[in-house]
């Protein structure tokens, strides 16, 4: 089992991203509103206000999706589709996708 975390930089793509999750067979997850550290420092901490010119064009807020994935073979399939939907995730400003091992979990919905 893996905890899959995807930070989506472009909130406008959320519906397409969730469709990608369901398309590969990941039907459950939690979506949180999130904010990048760079944006917070630039706009909320006066010391870093000079960095605003570097933030032009960056999306100020993100969506972070957490999902516990039992079938790890789904993750490369999701990665491929997310690259199509969001643009190459290895490039800046698209998103961040990573997994962590899950040793134990309770309360997960049963797979159909």
C-alpha positions in Angstrom: 0.0 0.0 0.0 1.1 3.5 -0.8 0.0 7.0 0.2 -0.2 8.9 -3.0 0.1 12.7 -2.8 -0.6 15.0 -5.7 -0.2 18.8 -5.4 -2.0 20.3 -8.3 -0.8 23.8 -9.2 -3.6 24.7 -11.6 -6.9 24.4 -9.7 -8.8 24.7 -13.0 -7.6 21.2 -13.9 -9.1 19.5 -10.7 -12.0 17.9 -12.5 -9.8 16.4 -15.2 -7.3 15.2 -12.5 -10.1 13.5 -10.5 -11.3 11.9 -13.8 -7.8 10.5 -14.3 -7.8 9.1 -10.7 -11.1 7.3 -11.4 -10.0 6.2 -14.9 -7.1 4.2 -13.5 -9.2 2.8 -10.6 -8.4 5.1 -7.7 -11.8 6.0 -6.4 -11.2 7.5 -3.0 -9.2 10.4 -1.7 -9.1 13.6 0.2 -8.8 17.0 -1.4 -7.3 19.9 0.5 -6.8 23.6 -0.4 -3.1 24.4 -0.1 -0.7 27.2 -0.7 2.9 27.1 -1.8 5.6 28.3 0.6 7.0 30.7 -1.9 3.7 32.4 -2.4 3.1 32.6 1.4 6.6 34.1 2.0 6.3 36.6 -0.8 2.8 37.9 0.1 2.6 37.4 3.8 6.1 38.1 5.1 7.2 41.7 4.5 10.9 40.7 4.4 10.3 38.7 1.2 8.0 41.2 -0.6 10.7 41.9 -3.1 10.2 38.5 -4.6 6.7 39.4 -5.9 8.1 40.1 -9.4 9.3 36.4 -9.5 5.9 35.1 -8.6 4.1 36.7 -11.7 2.1 34.1 -13.5 2.3 31.5 -10.7 -0.9 30.2 -9.4 -1.3 31.4 -5.8 -3.2 28.3 -4.5 -3.1 24.6 -5.1 -5.2 21.5 -4.5 -3.5 18.7 -2.7 -5.0 15.2 -3.1 -4.2 12.3 -0.7 -5.2 8.8 -1.5 -4.2 5.4 -0.1 -3.6 3.1 -3.0 -3.6 -0.6 -2.4 -2.7 -1.6 -6.0 0.7 0.1 -6.6 0.6 -0.8 -10.3 -2.0 2.0 -10.7 0.5 4.7 -9.9 2.6 4.7 -13.1 -0.7 4.7 -15.1 -1.9 7.7 -13.2 1.5 9.5 -13.6 1.2 9.0 -17.4 -2.3 10.5 -17.5 -1.5 13.4 -15.2 1.4 14.3 -17.5 -1.1 14.5 -20.3 -3.6 16.5 -18.3 -1.3 18.9 -16.4 1.7 19.0 -18.6 5.0 17.3 -17.9 5.2 17.1 -14.1 9.0 17.3 -14.3 8.6 20.9 -15.5 7.9 23.9 -13.2 4.5 25.0 -12.2 2.6 21.8 -13.0 2.4 19.8 -9.8 4.2 17.4 -7.6 3.4 13.7 -7.4 4.9 11.3 -4.8 4.2 8.3 -2.7 5.0 7.1 0.8 4.8 3.6 2.1 1.7 2.7 4.3 2.3 0.0 6.8 -1.1 0.0 8.3 -4.5 1.6 7.8 -8.0 1.4 9.1 -11.2 3.0 7.9 -10.5 2.6 4.2 -13.4 2.0 1.9 -13.5 -1.6 0.5 -12.6 -1.9 -3.1 -15.4 -3.1 -5.4 
